[in-house]
Amino acid sequence: MPTLIESGELKRSPLKVWSAACSIGAEPYTLAMVLSELSPTIPGFTILGTDICTEVLSTALRGIYPASMAEPIPSEFKRRYLLRSKDSAADSVRIVPNLRRSVRFGRLNLVDMPYGADTNKHVIFCRNALIYFDKQTQQKVARELCRHLQPGGFLFVGHSETLTGLDLPLQQVAATIFRRV
């Protein structure tokens, strides 16, 4: 975030984040919590979460999770961004409506190209999805993700994934973080 803020890019447009292969939505909602805390440092943000599975996307849209999933969340974030179920037997939490409205969800199969998602994302998270593809498919998917990433934007992959050996317009800045050149 400091790099994007210092570049002045976020003064021209709201931060655009994409959580590809977002599953039940935990990653996009966590990002929304963190980015909400950065206000007014950033003027605004949009988050897109996509996945191939409509069942997990249904869970993401509802924003209701077992309370045990919220245990690692800092208590201040819990107070601001989570609602406890009124039904004590349910033992669940729900993402507050304002935060739910800040995240859009849609179905996307990463191997079906071109993607319908808009381009010029500042940050793309595609964690723990590429490991399921052969090298040729990894190349195609990563190249398509790069097409949606604006120059200077960041791509995050999972710790068990590598982009080594792929011909991509990316520069590695940390173990799982790449920047589009």
C-alpha positions, -999 to 999 in steps of 0.1 A, spaced: 0 0 0 27 25 8 41 21 -28 7 27 -44 0 56 -21 34 73 -27 31 68 -65 1 92 -64 -19 66 -85 -47 65 -58 -53 102 -61 -65 96 -97 -88 67 -90 -100 45 -62 -79 14 -53 -91 -16 -74 -85 -50 -59 -93 -84 -73 -94 -116 -52 -94 -143 -79 -103 -178 -66 -118 -162 -35 -137 -193 -23 -162 -183 5 -151 -147 6 -129 -146 36 -100 -129 17 -120 -101 1 -138 -93 33 -105 -92 52 -91 -69 26 -122 -47 29 -116 -45 67 -79 -35 63 -86 -10 35 -115 6 55 -90 12 82 -67 31 58 -94 57 51 -87 86 46 -52 76 34 -69 61 4 -99 79 -11 -118 47 -18 -116 12 -30 -135 -15 -49 -130 -52 -44 -140 -80 -67 -141 -116 -56 -144 -143 -81 -145 -181 -80 -156 -210 -103 -179 -225 -76 -213 -210 -73 -218 -227 -39 -189 -210 -23 -199 -177 -39 -233 -180 -23 -216 -182 11 -195 -152 2 -226 -132 -8 -243 -140 25 -213 -130 45 -222 -154 74 -195 -175 89 -189 -198 119 -177 -177 149 -146 -199 151 -134 -184 118 -134 -149 134 -111 -159 162 -79 -146 146 -95 -113 137 -84 -84 160 -110 -75 186 -113 -39 173 -121 -52 138 -146 -77 152 -164 -48 169 -165 -27 138 -171 -52 111 -189 -83 125 -223 -89 139 -230 -118 163 -259 -140 155 -290 -133 177 -295 -170 178 -269 -182 204 -272 -217 191 -261 -206 156 -227 -194 169 -221 -174 138 -210 -139 127 -221 -118 98 -201 -92 80 -217 -58 86 -238 -45 56 -216 -16 48 -186 -38 44 -206 -64 24 -216 -36 0 -179 -28 -6 -172 -62 -22 -187 -76 -54 -187 -113 -62 -189 -131 -95 -183 -165 -111 -152 -169 -131 -133 -199 -144 -96 -189 -146 -90 -211 -176 -118 -195 -196 -102 -165 -214 -105 -137 -219 -119 -127 -185 -149 -105 -183 -135 -86 -153 -124 -50 -159 -88 -42 -163 -64 -18 -146 -65 -34 -112 -40 -21 -87 -37 -54 -68 -47 -90 -77 -46 -118 -52 -45 -153 -69 -34 -174 -40 -34 -212 -40 -51 -216 -74 -22 -219 -98 -9 -250 -81 -38 -269 -96 -27 -262 -132 0 -276 -154 29 -252 -164 13 -243 -197 -20 -234 -181 -2 -215 -153 15 -194 -180 -18 -186 -197 -37 -178 -165 -8 -157 -151 -5 -138 -184 -43 -131 -184 -41 -119 -148 -12 -96 -158 -34 -82 -186 -59 -71 -159 -31 -56 -137 -21 -20 -144 17 -12 -147 31 -8 -112 3 -30 -98 9 -60 -76 1 -97 -80 1 -119 -49 3 -157 -52 3 -185 -26 34 -196 -7 34 -230 -25 32 -214 -59 60 -201 -82 60 -180 -113 97 -189 -120 103 -198 -156 71 -181 -168 74 -154 -194 55 -126 -177 58 -88 -174 64 -91 -137 93 -83 -113 95 -103 -81 95 -80 -50 91 -106 -23 87 -144 -21 50 -143 -32 46 -107 -44 52 -96 -80 49 -61 -96 39 -55 -131 66 -37 -151 
